[in-house]
Amino acid sequence: LSVQAGYLTDATGTIYVYGYQLAQSVQKGDEIIISATLGQYNGYVQLTSPNLVQKVASGQAISIEGAVTDKTVADIAGDLTTNYTAAAYIFEGVQISKTEGTDYVSYAIVDAQDNVINVYSGANGQDLTWLDEYVGKEVKVLFAINSQNSAGTKWRGHVLEVLEVNGEAP
């Protein structure tokens, strides 16, 4: 989970959950029950104002059941008309890139043909430093699309899990 949000994912799909307090009270791999309001951000469905009802389990492996495997970074990056936000995707043979500016840090996943999907950060990149160990390496990732940027010109999302590094488990 990032500092401000996270995703709920299971075999039925993936949904973005925006809520600072929930994000602070759970960890990646927690199985939880929440109450939340169905909302939208830039026209994409998300859950807002979540409240933790119960933590069922901790330390669970992130489920890849139901993850979409027949789409590539190129497919999604090149199609701004289809809504890709309700699923998690497995992308193989991609790299994590990191760009540092004077007042920002940004991450992205990049395929071999330089197609890019930006990794969304709610904390100016600080919540993504766990990706630093994978920068420039060929990885297989579980990725969720959050929304398009405010200009509607690029998709952005989150790396939910690094599944392989150069063909090996991390």
C-alpha positions as CSV (number, residue, x, y, z in Angstrom):
1,L,0.0,0.0,0.0
2,S,1.2,3.5,-0.6
3,V,1.0,6.2,2.0
4,Q,-2.5,7.4,0.9
5,A,-4.1,4.5,-0.8
6,G,-4.0,0.9,-1.8
7,Y,-5.9,-1.8,-3.8
8,L,-8.2,-4.5,-3.0
9,T,-7.7,-7.4,-5.4
10,D,-9.1,-10.9,-5.7
11,A,-10.2,-13.3,-8.4
12,T,-13.2,-10.9,-9.3
13,G,-11.0,-7.9,-10.0
14,T,-9.1,-5.0,-8.5
15,I,-10.3,-1.7,-7.2
16,Y,-8.4,1.4,-6.0
17,V,-9.1,2.4,-2.4
18,Y,-8.3,6.0,-1.4
19,G,-8.0,6.6,2.3
20,Y,-5.0,7.7,4.4
21,Q,-6.2,6.2,7.7
22,L,-6.8,2.8,6.2
23,A,-3.5,2.8,4.4
24,Q,-1.8,3.5,7.7
25,S,-3.5,0.7,9.5
26,V,-2.9,-2.2,7.1
27,Q,0.1,-3.7,5.3
28,K,0.5,-5.3,1.9
29,G,-0.7,-8.9,2.2
30,D,-3.4,-8.2,4.8
31,E,-6.7,-9.8,4.2
32,I,-9.3,-7.3,5.3
33,I,-13.0,-6.4,5.4
34,I,-13.8,-2.8,5.0
35,S,-16.8,-0.5,4.6
36,A,-16.4,2.3,2.0
37,T,-18.2,4.6,-0.3
38,L,-18.2,3.9,-4.0
39,G,-16.7,7.0,-5.7
40,Q,-14.9,8.2,-8.8
41,Y,-11.7,9.9,-9.6
42,N,-11.3,11.4,-13.1
43,G,-14.3,9.2,-14.1
44,Y,-12.8,5.9,-12.8
45,V,-14.5,3.9,-10.1
46,Q,-12.7,3.7,-6.7
47,L,-13.6,3.3,-3.1
48,T,-13.3,6.3,-0.8
49,S,-13.7,7.0,2.9
50,P,-12.8,3.4,3.8
51,N,-13.1,2.1,7.4
52,L,-11.4,-1.1,8.5
53,V,-14.1,-3.5,9.8
54,Q,-11.8,-6.5,10.4
55,K,-8.3,-7.7,9.7
56,V,-8.9,-11.4,8.8
57,A,-5.2,-12.4,8.2
58,S,-1.8,-10.9,7.8
59,G,1.2,-11.8,5.6
60,Q,-0.8,-13.3,2.8
61,A,0.7,-13.7,-0.6
62,I,-0.8,-11.2,-3.1
63,S,-3.3,-13.1,-5.2
64,I,-2.6,-13.3,-8.9
65,E,-5.8,-15.3,-9.5
66,G,-7.8,-13.4,-12.0
67,A,-4.9,-11.2,-13.1
68,V,-5.0,-10.4,-16.8
69,T,-2.1,-11.9,-18.8
70,D,-3.2,-11.2,-22.4
71,K,-2.5,-7.4,-22.3
72,T,0.9,-5.8,-22.6
73,V,2.3,-2.4,-21.6
74,A,2.1,-1.5,-25.3
75,D,-1.6,-2.5,-25.6
76,I,-2.6,-0.4,-22.6
77,A,-0.3,2.6,-23.1
78,G,-1.5,2.9,-26.7
79,D,-5.2,2.7,-25.9
80,L,-6.7,5.7,-24.0
81,T,-10.3,4.8,-24.8
82,T,-10.7,1.5,-23.0
83,N,-11.1,1.5,-19.2
84,Y,-8.3,-0.7,-17.8
85,T,-8.9,0.1,-14.1
86,A,-10.9,-2.9,-12.9
87,A,-8.2,-5.5,-13.1
88,A,-4.7,-6.4,-12.1
89,Y,-2.3,-7.2,-15.0
90,I,0.8,-9.3,-15.2
91,F,3.5,-7.7,-17.3
92,E,6.6,-9.8,-18.1
93,G,10.0,-8.5,-19.4
94,V,9.5,-4.9,-18.3
95,Q,11.9,-2.7,-16.4
96,I,11.3,-0.2,-13.6
97,S,12.6,3.2,-14.5
98,K,13.3,6.1,-12.0
99,T,13.6,9.7,-12.9
100,E,14.8,12.3,-10.4
101,G,14.2,16.0,-10.9
102,T,15.0,18.9,-8.7
103,D,11.7,18.6,-6.8
104,Y,10.3,15.3,-7.8
105,V,11.0,11.6,-8.3
106,S,8.9,9.5,-10.7
107,Y,8.8,5.8,-11.5
108,A,7.4,3.9,-14.5
109,I,7.3,0.5,-16.0
110,V,8.8,0.4,-19.5
111,D,8.8,-2.4,-22.0
112,A,11.5,-3.3,-24.5
113,Q,10.0,-1.0,-27.1
114,D,10.0,2.0,-24.7
115,N,6.2,1.9,-24.1
116,V,5.6,3.4,-20.7
117,I,3.0,3.3,-17.9
118,N,3.7,5.7,-15.1
119,V,3.7,4.5,-11.5
120,Y,1.4,6.8,-9.5
121,S,2.8,8.3,-6.3
122,G,0.8,10.2,-3.7
123,A,4.0,11.3,-1.8
124,N,6.3,12.7,-4.4
125,G,7.9,9.3,-5.0
126,Q,8.8,8.7,-1.3
127,D,6.2,5.9,-1.1
128,L,7.9,4.1,-4.0
129,T,11.5,3.8,-2.8
130,W,10.9,0.0,-2.3
131,L,11.1,-0.2,-6.1
132,D,14.7,1.2,-6.2
133,E,16.2,-2.3,-5.9
134,Y,14.5,-3.2,-9.2
135,V,15.4,-0.2,-11.3
136,G,16.9,-1.2,-14.6
137,K,16.3,-4.9,-14.0
138,E,14.1,-7.1,-16.1
139,V,11.1,-7.9,-14.0
140,K,7.7,-9.6,-14.1
141,V,5.2,-7.5,-12.1
142,L,1.6,-7.5,-10.9
143,F,0.3,-4.1,-11.8
144,A,-3.0,-2.2,-11.3
145,I,-4.1,0.7,-13.4
146,N,-5.4,3.7,-11.3
147,S,-6.5,6.3,-13.9
148,Q,-5.2,8.5,-16.6
149,N,-3.2,11.5,-15.8
150,S,-5.1,14.8,-15.5
151,A,-4.4,15.6,-19.1
152,G,-5.8,12.2,-20.2
153,T,-2.7,11.5,-22.2
154,K,-1.1,8.6,-20.2
155,W,-2.2,5.7,-17.9
156,R,-0.8,5.5,-14.4
157,G,-1.0,2.9,-11.7
158,H,0.8,0.9,-9.1
159,V,3.2,-2.1,-8.9
160,L,1.3,-4.4,-6.5
161,E,4.1,-7.0,-6.5
162,V,7.4,-7.9,-8.2
163,L,6.9,-11.5,-9.1
164,E,10.2,-12.3,-10.8
165,V,13.6,-10.5,-11.3
166,N,15.4,-11.7,-14.4
167,G,13.3,-14.9,-14.3
168,E,14.0,-15.7,-10.6
169,A,11.8,-15.2,-7.6
170,P,12.8,-12.0,-5.7
